[in-house]
């Protein structure tokens, strides 16, 4: 298929310029004014609109077995929802059970992901340690296109990585040219606070944020940063939700340490008042970790994106329906953690960020695709509109509006944390791997069309 997008303003992370974009097969072949297109090419009129690189969501959980259940969105429904919102690539997570072979888990997740409608890649979690884990990390990097490893510092008695595991895994990642990532929350503190609250009879969703205060996140962020600093390892901290964690990243970066921070769309827009809602189903639907925070933390996160100390925006898309969330009706610690957002991320960040003058269109591109592509080593294949790059494109209508609702979303789960928000600035067309997959409200996602994206290792760095 040959597609030409005419008359739009191409926006890359470094500049915006008027140009046509010609795609042939799954690649961009030309970017320039007044391009000739072969006979039979499908033309898309982007007059008055922007043409952006397809979004990259570096943090999703499709088909995730978690807390005794499995997320409502599988890899098809989740990636299809992403395409409707302008996200053409996700990086999901392989999460081995403790004592499970990393390779066994990786192949299990690859099997589930075969039905993806959009491109996908994987971070692999290190949930235990042995010589086998060390060996399999090498095989994943060298043979399977994995260049990042996730460490949960939370979820005691399940998948929590202790300091010994962090040190050994960080060191191995450095040898391999891979980047360690962390979910920064002190799992021991969370567990003890949960027990304290339950003993007091505080069993509802309003106790969830009380069990995970900002200091719990900040302690873990500081600890991970210190370990990475001693080992000379780069570090990527997922879902930074509070000012204290951002301050830790900012201090480290000011000394030259290579630390990257990720902000979730939800944490940028939703505050902790949702947990006080009298309806259990509503409050429980917002239970995720780290929890939504007070408005002062939202202001700090936007400043982090503006100042360059937060680099990517993600969703942690992890949908559970009301019946699944109800497992914690009598004990908030048993509410499956997770919210959606893969379909809404780009629109809500544009509406709150670009429309309010907090981000320029180029900065928007940087935090929705380019930085993720560069940090995880798939740039310039992804994250830029240039000849040779993947034909992942979004025609973005800055005047278009839509009111977000669970009733009209493509994702599953039956709830939307952005319910009722009217956004200005929406995708009118999405092209993924050179194919038209969304156009003027019609989703044309194809199950199994997504490709696994190998992410090459960085040059290994010897410890200094």
MOCORCOR-V714459 format. One line per field, one symbol per residue. ss: DSSP state (2 for helix, 1 for strand, 0 for the rest). psi: psi as a letter, one per 20 degrees, with the letter a starting at -180 (. if undefined). A space follows every 10 residues. Layout:
ss: ???
psi: ???
//
This chain:
ss: 0111111111 1000011111 1111001111 1100000000 0111100001 1110111001 0000110011 0000222222 2222001111 1111000000 0222222222 2220000011 1111100000 2222222222 2222000111 1100000000 0022222222 2222220011 1110002222 2222222220 0000022222 0002222222 2222222222 2000111000 0022222222 2222000011 1111222220 1222220002 2222200000 0010222222 2222222000 0111001000 0222222200 0222000010 0000222222 2222000000 2222222222 2222200000 0000000001 0011111111 1110000000 0000000000 0111111111 1100111110 0110000000 0100000000 0000
psi: ppppoqjrop orhhrqqpqq ppppcjqphq orqlqpqqpi qpppokpjrq oqqqqoojnr nqkpppljap qhpahghghg gghhjjoipq oappnqqpiq pghggghghh ghihjqhrqq rpqpqoirpr hgggghgghg ghijkpkqpq pojamqjejp prhgggghgg gggghikrpq qqonpohggg gghgggghhj jnirhiighh imrhhhghgh ghggggghgh ikprppormp iqhhgghggg gghhjjqnpq qpqqgghhhp rihhiiphog ggghijorpq rqrrhhhggg ghhgghijip hqpahkonpq rhhghihkhj ohijpppqra ihhiggghhg ghfghjjhqr hhhgggiigg gghghjljpk grjqoqpiqq moqpoooiiq qqppqhhiqh qrhjqpijpi ppqpoqphpp ppkjqoipol ippkqppiiq qpopoqqrpq pqp.
//
